[in-house]
């Protein structure tokens, strides 16, 4: 799983999941090499992933001071407790709701938590990180952020796109995907990850893009998209068109049975 350094102070720890019928979904975490180093999300919790090793490829885990948890879904929290154990001075930037959700499985030590709501900021030594609620999200605890020094937006699930191959899902630049293919994939992801978008008030939905319009980030780093530089305007247009989209309907039991039948050994092989 490659590591991309998209800016001198930002490393992308890439990963992906192959979801039949959807595509290869990027699953990124990030290291912000700030005055007080920040790890953004902690990857998948699958048995064959070792998040600490991936962090150690770009930073001594003991140097981590902040873990910004954009929300507590399992594709964002895979290595969080291992990292907390190896980074004794690190605190988890999260929300009251997220801490509560995590307590249903593995409680987050409250003395290691730093609660931050959209609109509030965190000083990490050489820069300020300002939390915001992305226009699209699948978890009510979601808080992305803007880095005022690099001008980068960390958008959590927003702007995600399932892609046709693991190579594209773990690419270093979203522009490796054709513009129309990227638009289609992002609209699909909007209906999969944020099904409520079909029922939104159009004016209020478009108003939710204002923080991105005001900040004009040149680089957007999404958990579920390769790094996207120089295409913010096009991606905002794409997501703006997602309102009212027909809902995604996943495979039913008949489709599952057909899929499982392809895994069964032939009679001659028994």
Phi, psi and omega in degrees: 000116188288158171245128178248134173258098186278338173218160179305334183248014181223122174250140177251122177262102189271156173197173177202162176233135176269113181249109182306134180085348180244307182135191178269117184263119174300144175224093185260149161236168187221152171239121177259110184278066181274178175306321171245101191303141184238130169257129182254110184064165189224027167074190183282152179259024181288152186299333183268007177258139175235094186294324180300319179298322182290320175296317183297341178292340183234347186197139174295119183306330181291345179274350182295131180251335182221141170241107180273109179266107184292331168187163193267030173288156189292341176278004178241347188242010188307318184249016191294319184282328173297319180292319177300324180292327182267352181236078190296341180262000184281146173237152183264118176277117186204191180241166178302317181295316181297317178299322178294318178298316181297330183294345178288341181240305184214099187303137174279124178301122188293337177285350176258359183265149173228107186277128184219129181257161176308135182096343177268159186235159179229129175272121179244036172099293183250006183197168177243135177251126184246121183287148174209157176269113180298155181300325179240140181198160179244001184221132184294347180271002188297129172220112169272189178203160172254135175263113187289339182277311182272345183074020183265145173253126173260110197255007184057228184285338185300140183079007181296163181200124170289137187238161189286347181212159176295327180297316178290321181298330181253021181290165180272355185204125179298340180287355171290343175269135177303147186302315181290322177296320179295317179300313181298318181293322179291323176293322175298312181300323179301320181281333178283310189274332183228067186298341179294347185296341179289343186246010188283155167287121189300317182295315180294323178298312180295328176297332182291348177276354188301318178303323178289322178294321182291318184280329181050055181294135177280334181236126175245127179246107179255148175301326191243034178206143171301158180310132186242101180250135173078008181232025183300315182301315180295320181289326175295320176299319180298309182293329176299331180277356184284338182301132179082003180297147176300145182291149173288135176241116183280174178301145176262188184297322179299317179295323178296317179298321178296320178295315181296328181296335179286345180267348185284138177294148176292159182301323181289346181265359182276000000 
